[in-house]
């Protein structure tokens, strides 16, 4: 078999196996932070060398983006609660079926603050906690 064809087949097989490892871990509902960094691509695997770092970056950023999306959902519910009852609730448990922090698997940290509120995730970006502040 032609060496270039052999390298291509090996590269494609490695790439598909790597994608499957990530997808299987996500399908199992494992916390995002437990998804392992996969093996380094073997030599002469240009497709894996190019696409795997992008996959790892996307997977690394996904929990942060998901945490922010869930925090935005909670913020909307908190604003609706304030419009309806005149103030923010003491705890998030007042609101039905709140999304949980994808980093901790537990509710987000919440506190009322000077007429507004602060939501915080267990995750961090450059050692700073992911925080959503709303003030009047």
Secondary structure, DSSP 4 states (H G I P E B T S, - for coil): --HHHHHHHHHHHHHHHHHHHHHHHHHTT--GGGPPPPPPPPSS-HHHHHHHHHHHHHHHHHHHHHHHHHHHHHHHHHHHHHHHHSS--SSGGGSSSPPBPTTTSSBPEEEEETTEEEEEEEEEETTEEEEEEE--
